[in-house]
């Protein structure tokens, strides 16, 4: 287990869009490689991936986790069953507290290479981050209120 804990953003209906994207839209090889990269790189280094080939700061609490290259590069030279797939995956994240990385949005840049699409995904991640922060603050306020009534 890494130093950082990964958490999937969950919307008000209980949907976890990044988890759904991983399961429904990525190939088995993409899932394997991204999962391994998130475990071995993102969970180990957190926001420290920024400034490396794996990350980039986007500002306002958002950063990008990048996986690019050939699948075999991430699988110790092993060629996956479906062939040595080229990868260009993006996951937009937020670091919270000391050890939490919130996964907000993701996409396959090879399938959607346009800058407009990337900007839309970044904006979607920002919207989700705002919603998460509001829900987080509301939950903290409720917990504080409950704690206050127990102490009375």
Helices and strands as residue ranges (DSSP letters): E 5-8, H 17-24, H 28-37, I 38-42, H 43-45, G 46-49, E 55-59, E 62-70, H 71-74, E 86-96, E 100-108, H 115-150
